[in-house]
Amino acid sequence: MTENRRVQLVDAFTTEPMAGNPAGVVAEAADLADDQMGAIASELGASETAFVLPSDEADRRLRYFTPEREVDLCGHATVAAFASLAERGEVADGEHTVETEVGTLDVEVEPDGTVWLTQSPPEVREVDVSLEEAADALGLDTAALSEVGEDLPIARASTGLPFLVVPVGYFEQLSAVDPDLDAIEKLCKTNGAEGLYAFTFDTLEGEATLHGRAFVPLAGIPEDPVTGTASGAVGAYLRYQAALDADDPLVFEQGHFLDRPGRVLVDTREGEEGVTAPRVGGRAVTTLDGDLAIPESDEDDIIEA
């Protein structure tokens, strides 16, 4: 026996359909079991699908599934979920809280539709990864990393989901990346990271701070178009390195090499009581809205509303 469930595909960090990073959104997921969530995520095929549930600790709870497994946090799927809820009139402009596997986080919805997610306090540390190892994993000559690497070392940064951060000299070099996904996966596992984010300050748009590319083979994602969690982590890394003036929100551009251009707003300014947990923000647009037939669960762990 099957039932129908309303599902959406929402492109985050863009206002143009078929751009940015698509996320699945299931706004009514309280009675779905884990295997049903996994099946929906697999069927939708987005890098992550967000499932909205009730919470005793926050306004809402979100769970995130890739087509292969559950992950603790996803920035673009959070933006997509709250943009969808706002569009449907289920959340108002203003501040909200969301329970995730990394803790309860703050979300703000602005009148123009921009959704801001405040991530976890940052953790940044340098790692024992040589420029040669990183360059080989990215299919680049070591020279592409060595010049900028003198001032900005390779590091592990996390604001809820850890990434290896690898600075690259120029846009041309970043565009030439030919990733060895097995090597990237090995580097990530060795250093306790979920993925690798390579970036350059050489950008396409004059107002952009950097251009990034994210590779997340551990989650079954060869290259992620536009990544909110990684952007927050890299913003924290840049603040840690005192690499940029953080008086204004930063603009990270990404996704152009996958024909899904998008932009992430990153705010690393000091907040209340000296807290510097980054906020990432962006717009979103719904590209698919319909019903999906889902099978009965084979599990006994259905979450009751």
Buried (B, 14 or more C-beta within 10 A) or exposed (E): EEEEBEBBBBBBBBBEEEBBBBBBBBBBBEBBBBBBBBBBBBBBEBBBBBBBBBBEEBBBBBBBBBBEEBBBBBBBBBBBBBBBBBBBEEBEEEEBBBBBEBBEBBBBBEEEBBBBBBBBBBBBEEBEBEBEBBBBBBEBEBEBBEEBBEEBBBBBBBBBBBBBBBBBBBBEBBBBBEBBBEBBBBBBEEBEBBBBBBBBBBBEEEEBBBBBBBBBBBBEBEBBBBBBBBBBBBBBBBBBBEBBEBEEBBBBBBBBBBEBBBBBBBBBEEBEEEEBBBBBBBBBBBBBBEEBEBEEBEEEEEBEE
